[in-house]
């Protein structure tokens, strides 16, 4: 391979910034469909439309008339709680909910279901699981962490990687995809819970708390590990040769791909999104370069030719990429449109049943002073702004990056909390009143108030405290009003945090 052909393999553009012709021209080895990315910007695109959009890019990579060396393109997606970019796909609880299930086999089965739906759309690679150990609930990505307990995170890391990639005779077969353990290392330990911030954790705590998930993910066979935005004691992870090369590739024996995060290399001092040899020399194998990838390509070619980046380092990165592609079997597979797993149904009854099981097992009863179980013959008032709000139930990374721009029509086949309760209460012989603001036609025996956080993702969810800010006063006032009327209240709180003790104590005092 020429230097130019090799450089194309180590750059991953975002779908919207590249054409099929440019895949061949620049020898591009992989493409990402980022959060909210969809064919033609249409979030209602069908599976067939997804595959039809991906197909020309793949064809360009294997066209012998345009490529001296044929290396098939692979396609990545942020499938972090199901194949959440795709309309009609099965959505599973976010990691913080799954952590409450204490059910590793369930996590493996969720990985299998997600892999099947990713493969259905002609894709090969999931940027999951997130195996951060969230130590500060103010962090906007706390809900992407299975637990603050590294033992739970490590166990789940192995389960999800196994589910996504398979094991033994099923490893990376036609029903599985490449997994990505992320974000290496210490993303859940930043000072003040600031996303992309600086971790001041000691080396002992970095090893004890934040590394075990990666050991288990590697042992389970993960083929990709994503470097983190955060710094450790002032050094950006994307520039940390000691941790990426000496520890991860050396002492931990990881022989797969170290993937970059979205333009994170551009945050390294002295670097830009379009020019950063430092990240590559530190051990990064693929740049996540959504927009400025052409300039990055040119600069990397120049830096290899002038010796800023050694040819040995470039060869190591390309060898890792080709190794993963070989393990994935992409050299032997037909075009995505012709693969046997493509176009398989998504959002199937079996996958939705699995999602319902995950929801049931993820629920946490904080306290009950005799309010539950509710008498089947009761008149139940269902209230709160989260009661009939599937977008609020689903959170961020749902059809869009933030997940805040969705409505009822965006979730075919989904059931809101209100509709689920209504069906079960009426079957049991009870009566339902629905009033988001708590106004009811006649006095209820019990009220179920659903409230919590609006959807968010990443740094957009960072807070300076652990209070529930979204309609907090209104929600608590509603609970107070109902209690003043002598109505027993069950409070159902939706949130991306795991132990906001001060606020939860306030809810205890009001409700029970």
ChimeraX attribute file (.defattr): number of C-alpha atoms within 10 A of each C-alpha:
attribute: neighborCount
match mode: 1-to-1
recipient: residues
	/A:1	10
	/A:2	8
	/A:3	15
	/A:4	18
	/A:5	21
	/A:6	21
	/A:7	26
	/A:8	24
	/A:9	24
	/A:10	26
	/A:11	27
	/A:12	25
	/A:13	24
	/A:14	21
	/A:15	23
	/A:16	17
	/A:17	14
	/A:18	17
	/A:19	13
	/A:20	18
	/A:21	15
	/A:22	15
	/A:23	25
	/A:24	26
	/A:25	16
	/A:26	20
	/A:27	28
	/A:28	29
	/A:29	28
	/A:30	27
	/A:31	28
	/A:32	23
	/A:33	21
	/A:34	22
	/A:35	20
	/A:36	19
	/A:37	21
	/A:38	23
	/A:39	19
	/A:40	11
	/A:41	10
	/A:42	12
	/A:43	16
	/A:44	17
	/A:45	16
	/A:46	17
	/A:47	23
	/A:48	16
	/A:49	16
	/A:50	19
	/A:51	20
	/A:52	16
	/A:53	18
	/A:54	24
	/A:55	17
	/A:56	16
	/A:57	25
	/A:58	25
	/A:59	18
	/A:60	24
	/A:61	27
	/A:62	21
	/A:63	15
	/A:64	12
	/A:65	8
	/A:66	15
	/A:67	17
	/A:68	14
	/A:69	14
	/A:70	15
	/A:71	20
	/A:72	25
	/A:73	23
	/A:74	24
	/A:75	22
	/A:76	24
	/A:77	22
	/A:78	25
	/A:79	27
	/A:80	24
	/A:81	24
	/A:82	30
	/A:83	29
	/A:84	28
	/A:85	28
	/A:86	28
	/A:87	21
	/A:88	22
	/A:89	24
	/A:90	28
	/A:91	26
	/A:92	25
	/A:93	22
	/A:94	23
	/A:95	25
	/A:96	22
	/A:97	26
	/A:98	27
	/A:99	25
	/A:100	18
	/A:101	19
	/A:102	16
	/A:103	17
	/A:104	18
	/A:105	13
	/A:106	21
	/A:107	26
	/A:108	22
	/A:109	18
	/A:110	27
	/A:111	28
	/A:112	24
	/A:113	27
	/A:114	32
	/A:115	28
	/A:116	25
	/A:117	30
	/A:118	34
	/A:119	26
	/A:120	25
	/A:121	27
	/A:122	28
	/A:123	25
	/A:124	26
	/A:125	28
	/A:126	28
	/A:127	22
	/A:128	27
	/A:129	30
	/A:130	25
	/A:131	34
	/A:132	34
	/A:133	28
	/A:134	31
	/A:135	23
	/A:136	23
	/A:137	24
	/A:138	22
	/A:139	31
	/A:140	23
	/A:141	28
	/A:142	29
	/A:143	28
	/A:144	28
	/A:145	27
	/A:146	30
	/A:147	25
	/A:148	23
	/A:149	15
	/A:150	20
	/A:151	15
	/A:152	20
	/A:153	28
	/A:154	24
	/A:155	19
	/A:156	29
	/A:157	33
	/A:158	26
	/A:159	25
	/A:160	30
	/A:161	30
	/A:162	27
	/A:163	26
	/A:164	32
	/A:165	30
	/A:166	27
	/A:167	15
	/A:168	9
	/A:169	7
	/A:170	12
	/A:171	19
	/A:172	24
	/A:173	15
	/A:174	21
	/A:175	23
	/A:176	29
	/A:177	28
	/A:178	28
	/A:179	30
	/A:180	27
	/A:181	28
	/A:182	26
	/A:183	24
	/A:184	27
	/A:185	29
	/A:186	29
	/A:187	33
	/A:188	30
	/A:189	28
	/A:190	23
	/A:191	16
	/A:192	18
	/A:193	26
	/A:194	24
	/A:195	24
	/A:196	20
	/A:197	21
	/A:198	23
	/A:199	24
	/A:200	16
	/A:201	17
	/A:202	11
	/A:203	11
	/A:204	9
	/A:205	13
	/A:206	17
	/A:207	13
	/A:208	12
	/A:209	24
	/A:210	27
	/A:211	21
	/A:212	20
	/A:213	26
	/A:214	26
	/A:215	17
	/A:216	19
	/A:217	29
	/A:218	22
	/A:219	16
	/A:220	19
	/A:221	21
	/A:222	30
	/A:223	28
	/A:224	27
	/A:225	29
	/A:226	24
	/A:227	27
	/A:228	23
	/A:229	25
	/A:230	27
	/A:231	22
	/A:232	22
	/A:233	14
	/A:234	11
	/A:235	15
	/A:236	24
	/A:237	30
	/A:238	33
	/A:239	25
	/A:240	20
	/A:241	20
	/A:242	14
	/A:243	20
	/A:244	24
	/A:245	19
	/A:246	15
	/A:247	13
	/A:248	23
	/A:249	17
	/A:250	13
	/A:251	10
	/A:252	15
	/A:253	14
	/A:254	24
	/A:255	20
	/A:256	21
	/A:257	27
	/A:258	30
	/A:259	27
	/A:260	27
	/A:261	20
	/A:262	19
	/A:263	18
	/A:264	23
	/A:265	30
	/A:266	17
	/A:267	17
	/A:268	19
	/A:269	12
	/A:270	10
	/A:271	14
	/A:272	16
	/A:273	21
	/A:274	20
	/A:275	20
	/A:276	22
	/A:277	21
	/A:278	20
	/A:279	25
	/A:280	24
	/A:281	19
	/A:282	19
	/A:283	27
	/A:284	29
	/A:285	28
	/A:286	26
	/A:287	26
	/A:288	26
	/A:289	28
	/A:290	22
	/A:291	19
	/A:292	17
	/A:293	23
	/A:294	18
	/A:295	13
	/A:296	21
	/A:297	21
	/A:298	15
	/A:299	17
	/A:300	26
	/A:301	17
	/A:302	15
	/A:303	17
	/A:304	19
	/A:305	13
	/A:306	10
	/A:307	9
	/A:308	13
	/A:309	18
	/A:310	15
	/A:311	15
	/A:312	10
	/A:313	17
	/A:314	21
	/A:315	16
	/A:316	15
	/A:317	24
	/A:318	23
	/A:319	18
	/A:320	20
	/A:321	24
	/A:322	19
	/A:323	16
	/A:324	20
	/A:325	21
	/A:326	12
	/A:327	15
	/A:328	23
	/A:329	13
	/A:330	19
	/A:331	15
	/A:332	9
	/A:333	13
	/A:334	11
	/A:335	17
	/A:336	25
	/A:337	18
	/A:338	12
	/A:339	14
	/A:340	14
	/A:341	19
	/A:342	23
	/A:343	20
	/A:344	15
	/A:345	15
	/A:346	24
	/A:347	22
	/A:348	16
	/A:349	12
	/A:350	12
	/A:351	23
	/A:352	19
	/A:353	13
	/A:354	19
	/A:355	21
	/A:356	15
	/A:357	14
	/A:358	22
	/A:359	17
	/A:360	12
	/A:361	17
	/A:362	20
	/A:363	13
	/A:364	12
	/A:365	7
	/A:366	9
	/A:367	12
	/A:368	12
	/A:369	7
	/A:370	9
	/A:371	14
	/A:372	12
	/A:373	7
	/A:374	17
	/A:375	15
	/A:376	15
	/A:377	13
	/A:378	17
	/A:379	21
	/A:380	26
	/A:381	28
	/A:382	28
	/A:383	26
	/A:384	28
	/A:385	20
	/A:386	23
	/A:387	25
	/A:388	22
	/A:389	20
	/A:390	20
	/A:391	22
	/A:392	24
	/A:393	23
	/A:394	23
	/A:395	24
	/A:396	28
	/A:397	26
	/A:398	31
	/A:399	27
	/A:400	20
	/A:401	21
	/A:402	20
	/A:403	22
	/A:404	19
	/A:405	13
	/A:406	19
	/A:407	12
	/A:408	13
	/A:409	10
	/A:410	17
	/A:411	21
	/A:412	12
	/A:413	14
	/A:414	17
	/A:415	15
	/A:416	19
	/A:417	17
	/A:418	24
	/A:419	15
	/A:420	13
	/A:421	17
	/A:422	20
	/A:423	12
	/A:424	12
	/A:425	20
	/A:426	15
	/A:427	11
	/A:428	13
	/A:429	13
	/A:430	17
	/A:431	17
	/A:432	19
	/A:433	20
	/A:434	21
	/A:435	17
	/A:436	20
	/A:437	14
	/A:438	20
	/A:439	15
	/A:440	14
	/A:441	10
	/A:442	9
	/A:443	16
	/A:444	20
	/A:445	17
	/A:446	22
	/A:447	26
	/A:448	21
	/A:449	27
	/A:450	23
	/A:451	27
	/A:452	22
	/A:453	21
	/A:454	25
	/A:455	25
	/A:456	21
	/A:457	22
	/A:458	19
	/A:459	15
	/A:460	13
	/A:461	21
	/A:462	20
	/A:463	18
	/A:464	11
	/A:465	15
	/A:466	18
	/A:467	15
	/A:468	21
	/A:469	12
	/A:470	13
	/A:471	15
	/A:472	15
	/A:473	11
	/A:474	14
	/A:475	21
	/A:476	18
	/A:477	13
	/A:478	19
	/A:479	25
	/A:480	15
	/A:481	14
	/A:482	21
	/A:483	17
	/A:484	10
	/A:485	10
	/A:486	12
	/A:487	18
	/A:488	22
	/A:489	23
	/A:490	20
	/A:491	23
	/A:492	18
	/A:493	18
	/A:494	18
	/A:495	19
	/A:496	29
	/A:497	22
	/A:498	20
	/A:499	12
	/A:500	17
	/A:501	11
	/A:502	12
	/A:503	13
	/A:504	16
	/A:505	11
	/A:506	11
	/A:507	15
	/A:508	13
	/A:509	8
	/A:510	15
	/A:511	19
	/A:512	15
